[in-house]
Amino acid sequence: MSMLPNSLLPEQLPKAQFRAVIPCGFGVDLFPLVEPTDGLTSDEEDARPAGIRQHGHGHGQTKALLPVAGKKMIDWVLERVEAAGVFDILVLAPASLAKPVGHHLRARRTAAASSGVHTHPMAKIELEEIPEEVAAKNVVRVLMWAAERKLITTDFILLPCDLLLSPSNLHAPTISLAALLDRHRSDDNLMTTLFSERVAGNVAEARKDGPPEILTIYDRKTSKLLDVREMDDFDDDEVPLRASLLAQFPSPTLTTSLLPTQLYIFSSLLLPILTSETHNRRLRHMEDFPALAGWISRLSWRHHGRAQLGFRPLPGKGGHVAREDGLALGRSTTEPPAGVGRKDLVGLSDSAAAASMPPTGANTPALVSRPSWRPDLGTASSFVAGAAGEAAQTQAANERWAQALSGDGAATAAAAGKKGSAASARAGAGGCKIVVWTQADGFAARGNSVGGFVEINRAALKLLPPAPPPTSTPAGVFISPDSHLHASVYPLLGEKVGIKRCIVGRNTTIGKGSKLTNCVIMESVVIGENVKLDNCVVSNGVQIRDRAALKDCEMGRDVIVDFDTQAKGEQLVVEAE
């Protein structure tokens, strides 16, 4: 593990309530924008997914570092995590990609320190290299690998490096990462996940077919997620439902209009499941996180789900208190004793159900996140008090906790331990919950395909501060208001350049008379004179020479397009030698 230097960190920090885990994959579906790296051994190259081995000559363009409206893709996610008050961050990258990712993370920290503006001074980022043979299999195997090495020991939030959330109201968003963490904590959920409406995207994507149809089954009244499956899993469009499901949830909602954002908040109860030999074979055959989420959600309501998850009833308790053998699985930032009792995951008290809200943005808890959970805050009942009462409770609790830590409050610490045991006993009792990001909430999508990359670039423009108008441009230059040019581009524009609905990255040169429409141009691109580009995506270092005319084309890194080239609907890459 490589710890990124952080001079802003104090010598000792309190143990984090949540750890953010951000996997950075190869980006197979982003070809030709992403290609494999150079310098791999033959065994490492053989371990790469087949779809990413057969193209290009290995320039090493990395998915997490693709520019999105002037920032690296992963920076949008890191900023969202830090703004939510999560300062313990684990970035997972395949060994072949870890070097450029690590270099960028260090540069990001250095730039923040040198600027003198420390928005989130406590943020700590660790970068872990994933062996190629593990990274090449699937993301569930990566998560299992991290759990086995105890890189994750607390409740954790899992989110991809390519997710962009752009609320419709930036000042008072109806859904935020902080609010989702609050929902997870106040409901004591086993899992909390965010889905988005298919129509949430603002750009019609014509390049490729959309994501596969996902069947999502949930209960609107309690926000319970009941199942997630691909429609291809069913024959003849018939969806069988278990009688036990209908007995508990008589009116479930079945829909294919939702898409998983791949944002999950998991209880630490999941960790022994990921490392269990009992479930190893099943987990190894799961190819993605929706499959994992569907399996966990099914176990959370099935009659025998508790036993399948490895829980054992404690003697003399009537089977209503469960224990995970050999592990301390507390909900708090502290470490309660192993064998602490827990409520059955299947059962949910009436009061907890009443406190649950429909899975919409408008009913998600407020943006301001609660302080980290402490053992002496008691059970979830303390979280439903009014804002003033909650603040007073929290302040008093923190004072008692500080006394206990200082050694002057032994009695207080003992009382805190008792209350902590009671609170941790109900960890995961909320089951699996779903929150739906609707079109009214704003934009939510992933940049895990070329089409998605275009969409998140356009959506990210709304999150940028207003750019000052250029001081001077050559004669006849037209730039539409819905375009975004990096400040370094303006001096490199030729006369009579026309740019409509485009995003142009840093250090890009555009020659005289060239016309660009509906394009995403990355960095250090050279565009000659009288070039016409329509609905194109252009990678770093591309050269497009004079009088070329390209429509609906995607260009990989360092491609050279010759003079007078005419092309439509093509993928252009540098040929392997």
LOPATOR-223533 format. One record per residue (C-alpha): residue in three letters; x, y, z. Coordinates in pm, whole numbers, padded with zeros to 5 digits, always signed. Last residue first. Layout:
BEGIN
alaXYZ
...
//
This chain:
BEGIN
glu+00354-00191-03498
ala+00008-00138-03357
glu-00201+00109-03555
val-00281+00441-03391
val-00657+00459-03348
leu-00954+00600-03541
gln-01306+00480-03473
glu-01531+00564-03766
gly-01885+00701-03805
lys-01802+00932-04096
ala-01468+01010-04256
gln-01325+01250-04517
thr-00951+01317-04489
asp-00832+01630-04672
phe-00491+01631-04496
asp-00414+01335-04274
val-00560+01250-03935
ile-00284+01173-03685
val-00393+00971-03381
asp-00205+01047-03060
arg-00478+00908-02829
gly-00784+00746-02977
met-01031+00920-03205
glu-01407+00871-03210
cys-01596+00980-03523
asp-01957+01095-03569
lys-01856+01332-03854
leu-01506+01415-03974
ala-01398+01665-04242
ala-01022+01721-04285
arg-00931+02050-04458
asp-00598+02093-04279
arg-00458+01832-04042
ile-00612+01674-03737
gln-00347+01596-03474
val-00451+01401-03163
gly-00250+01447-02842
asn-00529+01368-02600
ser-00847+01210-02733
val-01106+01352-02975
val-01478+01277-02951
cys-01678+01381-03259
asn-02031+01512-03314
asp-01930+01726-03614
leu-01574+01828-03691
lys-01488+02044-03990
val-01126+02151-04049
asn-01056+02473-04238
glu-00711+02511-04080
gly-00550+02251-03856
ile-00661+02106-03524
val-00386+02025-03273
val-00500+01852-02954
ser-00309+01903-02628
glu-00608+01803-02415
met-00954+01653-02475
ile-01198+01769-02743
val-01565+01685-02692
cys-01767+01782-02998
asn-02118+01915-03071
thr-02005+02136-03359
leu-01652+02243-03451
lys-01575+02468-03749
ser-01220+02551-03861
gly-01158+02881-04045
lys-00811+02943-03905
gly-00658+02671-03691
ile-00761+02535-03353
thr-00485+02466-03097
thr-00564+02277-02776
asn-00354+02354-02468
arg-00633+02268-02223
gly-00953+02092-02319
val-01233+02197-02554
ile-01597+02123-02474
cys-01831+02193-02763
arg-02185+02321-02813
lys-02089+02539-03112
ile-01736+02652-03196
gly-01665+02859-03509
val-01312+02975-03590
lys-01300+03284-03812
glu-00940+03367-03721
gly-00725+03114-03539
leu-00756+03012-03175
leu-00446+02938-02965
pro-00472+03244-02736
tyr-00822+03125-02633
val-00720+02766-02557
ser-00531+02819-02229
ala-00850+02935-02056
his-01011+02595-02114
leu-01302+02627-02354
his-01665+02553-02266
ser-01953+02574-02513
asp-02319+02643-02432
pro-02271+03019-02486
ser-02166+02960-02848
ile-01812+03060-02951
phe-01772+03261-03272
val-01432+03391-03387
gly-01450+03651-03665
ala-01136+03842-03571
pro-00904+03681-03320
thr-01004+03665-02953
ser-00935+03905-02669
thr-01009+03933-02298
pro-01199+03605-02288
pro-01511+03619-02074
pro-01465+03509-01712
ala-01578+03152-01647
pro-01872+03098-01416
pro-01788+02831-01156
leu-01812+02474-01283
leu-02092+02242-01172
lys-02319+02317-01468
leu-02037+02226-01707
ala-02023+01881-01548
ala-02346+01782-01726
arg-02187+01827-02068
asn-01881+01624-01979
ile-02098+01363-01806
glu-02292+01308-02129
val-01990+01277-02358
phe-01831+01019-02127
gly-02160+00830-02114
gly-02158+00801-02492
val-01799+00680-02494
ser-01881+00431-02221
asn-01817+00417-01846
gly-01887+00785-01789
arg-02161+00721-01537
ala-02488+00906-01494
ala-02688+01128-01262
phe-02830+01461-01375
gly-03082+01664-01179
asp-03326+01591-00898
ala-03625+01647-01129
gln-03509+01356-01345
thr-03536+01131-01045
trp-03259+00996-00822
val-03419+00700-00650
val-03311+00591-00302
ile-03313+00218-00226
lys-03289+00041+00108
cys-03153-00297+00211
gly-03222-00419+00563
gly-03300-00162+00831
ala-03182-00402+01102
gly-02825-00383+00968
ala-02689-00288+01307
arg-02952-00344+01578
ala-02715-00478+01840
ser-02483-00185+01771
ala-02723+00046+01951
ala-02760-00170+02258
ser-02388-00235+02279
gly-02316+00135+02240
lys-02556+00216+02521
lys-02365-00011+02753
gly-02028+00116+02635
ala-02134+00477+02681
ala-02233+00406+03037
ala-01889+00261+03100
ala-01726+00560+02932
thr-01925+00799+03149
ala-01819+00613+03461
ala-01456+00628+03353
gly-01477+01000+03280
asp-01144+01162+03348
gly-00941+00937+03116
ser-00934+01192+02838
leu-01127+00960+02607
ala-01419+00937+02850
gln-01431+01313+02894
ala-01432+01360+02517
trp-01722+01115+02488
arg-01922+01303+02749
glu-01864+01628+02560
asn-01953+01460+02230
ala-02277+01332+02379
ala-02371+01675+02511
gln-02306+01835+02173
thr-02493+01561+01988
gln-02795+01578+02213
ala-02810+01957+02186
ala-02784+01940+01806
glu-03052+01670+01790
gly-03286+01872+02008
ala-03248+02172+01781
ala-03297+01967+01462
gly-03598+01783+01591
ala-03571+01427+01713
val-03565+01135+01471
phe-03199+01049+01525
ser-03228+00977+01897
ser-03465+00690+01820
ala-03185+00526+01623
thr-03027+00389+01936
gly-02799+00562+02185
leu-02567+00856+02120
asp-02328+00714+02378
pro-02159+00478+02132
arg-02061+00759+01895
trp-02179+00805+01537
ser-01985+01060+01336
pro-02152+01399+01328
arg-02471+01435+01127
ser-02452+01540+00763
val-02606+01862+00636
leu-02786+01796+00307
ala-03120+01715+00468
pro-03266+01365+00476
thr-03412+01219+00154
asn-03780+01297+00109
ala-03748+01523-00195
gly-03497+01289-00356
thr-03733+00997-00368
pro-03722+00652-00214
pro-04034+00676+00002
met-03944+00734+00367
ser-03858+00504+00652
ala-03946+00635+01000
ala-04265+00432+01002
ala-04070+00117+00920
ala-03833+00183+01209
ser-04124+00233+01446
asp-04293-00083+01325
ser-03981-00287+01392
leu-03801-00454+01105
gly-03747-00832+01103
val-03545-00998+00827
leu-03208-00881+00951
asp-03269-01038+01290
lys-03148-00803+01560
arg-02789-00821+01666
gly-02611-00953+01974
val-02247-00868+02047
gly-02027-01169+01977
ala-01701-00979+01950
pro-01674-00680+02182
pro-01747-00334+02041
glu-01478-00162+01833
thr-01530+00212+01813
thr-01641+00415+01513
ser-01986+00275+01557
arg-02194+00018+01373
gly-02024-00272+01542
leu-01925-00595+01372
ala-01668-00747+01604
leu-01590-01080+01442
gly-01553-01439+01558
asp-01899-01569+01481
glu-02159-01329+01346
arg-02427-01308+01612
ala-02806-01305+01603
val-03073-01211+01853
his-03428-01328+01784
gly-03347-01699+01796
gly-03545-01749+02112
lys-03277-01577+02314
gly-03180-01869+02535
pro-02884-01973+02323
leu-02765-01719+02062
pro-02897-01766+01711
arg-02631-01812+01438
phe-02576-01576+01146
gly-02386-01694+00838
leu-02557-01494+00566
gln-02736-01808+00455
ala-02879-01844+00808
arg-03015-01489+00802
gly-03164-01537+00455
his-03370-01837+00560
his-03702-01651+00561
arg-03605-01430+00271
trp-03607-01054+00332
ser-03237-00965+00366
leu-03124-01260+00154
arg-03292-01113-00152
ser-03129-00773-00094
ile-02786-00934-00061
trp-02827-01124-00388
gly-02953-00821-00577
ala-02671-00603-00445
leu-02411-00858-00553
ala-02562-00883-00903
pro-02581-00502-00916
phe-02210-00497-00817
asp-02083-00683-01119
glu-01964-01019-01247
met-02093-01250-00978
his-01943-01596-01031
arg-01678-01548-00762
leu-01948-01455-00513
arg-02124-01790-00545
arg-01804-01988-00503
asn-01686-01790-00202
his-02015-01797-00013
thr-01929-02066+00240
glu-01560-01974+00237
ser-01658-01639+00386
thr-01446-01335+00302
leu-01719-01131+00131
ile-01976-01244+00389
pro-01742-01146+00673
leu-01730-00793+00524
leu-02104-00747+00464
leu-02181-00685+00830
ser-01954-00378+00797
ser-02267-00208+00668
phe-02259-00111+00304
ile-02324+00217+00124
tyr-02356+00158-00248
leu-02312+00385-00550
gln-02311+00176-00868
thr-02546+00432-01028
pro-02789+00147-01080
leu-03039+00225-01359
leu-03413+00260-01321
ser-03689+00242-01584
thr-03700-00139-01579
thr-03964-00146-01306
leu-04135-00377-01059
thr-04295-00211-00756
pro-04404-00444-00479
ser-04765-00448-00360
pro-04811-00732-00107
phe-04466-00688+00056
gln-04428-00946+00334
ala-04659-01212+00191
leu-04565-01112-00163
leu-04198-01189-00091
ser-04281-01523+00075
ala-04492-01618-00226
arg-04186-01578-00444
leu-04221-01375-00761
pro-04169-01516-01111
val-04102-01261-01387
glu-04219-01375-01729
asp-04067-01194-02026
asp-04042-01520-02220
asp-03750-01639-02006
phe-03592-01429-01732
asp-03223-01369-01664
asp-03202-01147-01973
met-03407-00893-01778
glu-03101-00828-01564
arg-03173-00867-01194
val-03210-00654-00882
asp-03427-00769-00591
leu-03613-00655-00279
leu-03490-00301-00214
lys-03694-00173+00077
ser-03802+00192+00050
thr-04067+00120+00318
lys-04381+00226+00134
arg-04234+00204-00215
asp-04136-00162-00187
tyr-03869-00258-00435
ile-03808-00469-00744
thr-03557-00349-01002
leu-03537-00523-01339
ile-03233-00400-01529
glu-03253-00349-01904
pro-02910-00334-02061
pro-02739+00006-02086
gly-02815+00215-02394
asp-02733+00123-02750
lys-02440+00309-02894
arg-02363+00635-03070
ala-02708+00793-03051
glu-02710+00923-02694
ala-02975+01186-02630
val-02821+01433-02386
asn-02982+01543-02059
gly-02953+01211-01878
ala-03209+01149-01601
val-03441+00967-01843
arg-03321+00628-01728
glu-03418+00719-01375
ser-03137+00688-01124
phe-03062+00430-00855
leu-02881+00498-00528
thr-02803+00224-00277
thr-02824+00169+00096
met-02713-00165+00239
leu-02742-00335+00578
asn-02931-00033+00696
asp-02933+00121+01042
asp-03213+00359+00934
ser-03035+00663+01081
arg-02693+00559+00949
his-02794+00467+00594
arg-03017+00771+00557
asp-02744+00995+00696
leu-02494+00852+00449
leu-02742+00919+00171
ala-02784+01278+00291
ala-02408+01333+00288
leu-02391+01197-00067
ser-02651+01447-00171
ile-03014+01431-00279
thr-03262+01720-00275
pro-02982+01960-00359
ala-02997+02300-00188
his-02734+02530-00341
leu-02669+02327-00657
asn-03036+02290-00741
ser-03073+02057-01041
pro-02811+01834-00883
ser-02516+01717-01097
leu-02403+01371-00990
leu-02115+01226-01191
leu-01997+00869-01152
asp-01676+00764-01332
cys-01449+00668-01039
pro-01707+00420-00915
leu-01867+00433-00568
leu-01847+00215-00260
ile-01930+00366+00076
phe-01800+00180+00376
asp-01900+00061+00720
thr-01578-00034+00893
thr-01289-00277+00833
ile-01193-00223+00469
leu-00831-00279+00368
lys-00861-00594+00573
arg-00667-00797+00318
glu-00963-01029+00266
ala-01193-00728+00229
ala-00981-00577-00049
trp-00971-00908-00240
met-01346-00952-00202
leu-01398-00601-00344
val-01171-00680-00640
arg-01353-01010-00695
val-01679-00817-00709
val-01527-00582-00966
asn-01458-00858-01214
lys-01181-01083-01345
ala-00906-00862-01488
ala-00849-00680-01159
val-00762-01005-00981
glu-00507-01127-01238
glu-00366-00776-01263
pro-00289-00758-00892
ile-00467-00459-00735
glu-00242-00171-00629
glu-00373+00022-00328
leu-00381+00400-00308
glu-00460+00562+00025
ile-00620+00906+00050
lys-00659+01113+00367
ala-00887+01417+00380
met-00853+01619+00702
pro-00785+01955+00539
his-01105+01958+00331
thr-01130+02299+00164
his-00764+02375+00215
val-00695+02683+00006
gly-00328+02775+00041
ser-00269+02706-00327
ser+00049+02515-00249
ala-00131+02258-00032
ala-00411+02196-00283
ala-00160+02164-00570
thr+00050+01918-00371
arg-00251+01703-00290
arg-00363+01694-00652
ala-00010+01620-00768
arg+00003+01326-00529
leu-00331+01199-00658
his-00213+01243-01017
his+00107+01047-00965
gly-00082+00772-00787
val-00322+00736-01080
pro-00033+00734-01328
lys+00151+00462-01129
ala-00153+00255-01029
leu-00265+00180-01384
ser-00060-00135-01450
ala-00107-00252-01090
pro-00484-00231-01120
ala-00629+00057-00916
leu-00811+00072-00582
val-00851+00415-00420
leu-00923+00412-00047
ile-01058+00729+00114
asp-01086+00824+00481
phe-01206+01186+00491
val-01579+01138+00447
gly-01745+01471+00531
ala-01986+01477+00236
ala-01774+01745+00066
glu-01480+01503+00073
val-01678+01236-00111
arg-01807+01476-00377
glu-01459+01620-00427
leu-01315+01272-00471
val-01582+01182-00727
trp-01525+01490-00943
asp-01150+01439-00910
ile-01176+01085-01051
met-01275+01216-01394
lys-00986+01457-01416
lys-01093+01817-01436
gly-01137+02059-01730
ala-01487+01959-01835
val-01412+01589-01782
pro-01051+01498-01859
leu-00978+01124-01857
leu-00772+01038-01549
ala-00991+00761-01406
lys-01005+00591-01746
thr-00629+00583-01800
gln-00467+00652-02138
gly-00181+00403-02140
his-00040+00455-02486
gly-00061+00082-02545
his-00043+00008-02914
gly-00409+00013-03007
his-00674-00253-02976
gln-00676-00627-02907
arg-00597-00621-02541
ile-00895-00412-02423
gly-01174-00643-02530
ala-00987-00950-02411
pro-00979-00832-02050
arg-00621-00812-01923
ala-00464-01122-01772
asp-00276-01203-02091
glu-00103-00864-02067
glu+00005-00939-01710
asp+00144-01278-01814
ser+00325-01125-02113
thr+00480-00861-01889
leu+00337-00514-01913
gly+00550-00219-02024
asp+00296-00017-02216
thr-00051+00063-02091
pro-00382-00052-02231
glu-00613+00182-02426
val-00879+00432-02327
leu-01049+00678-02562
pro-01076+00406-02828
phe-01225+00226-02638
leu-01432+00340-02339
asp-01611+00008-02294
val-01297-00159-02155
gly-01241+00116-01897
phe-00955-00056-01715
gly-01102-00011-01368
cys-01056+00244-01091
pro-01228+00124-00773
ile-01323+00398-00522
val-01376+00289-00161
ala-01490+00558+00085
arg-01441+00457+00448
phe-01721+00543+00685
gln-01726+00625+01057
ala-01358+00716+01052
lys-01136+00639+01349
pro-01041+00963+01517
leu-00722+01116+01379
gln-00375+01120+01527
glu-00066+01299+01401
pro-00269+01571+01236
leu-00305+01548+00859
leu-00220+01855+00653
ser+00122+01722+00557
asn-00044+01462+00342
pro+00183+01232+00145
leu-00009+00955-00031
met+00022+00625+00147
ser+00128+00346-00085
met+00000+00000+00000
//
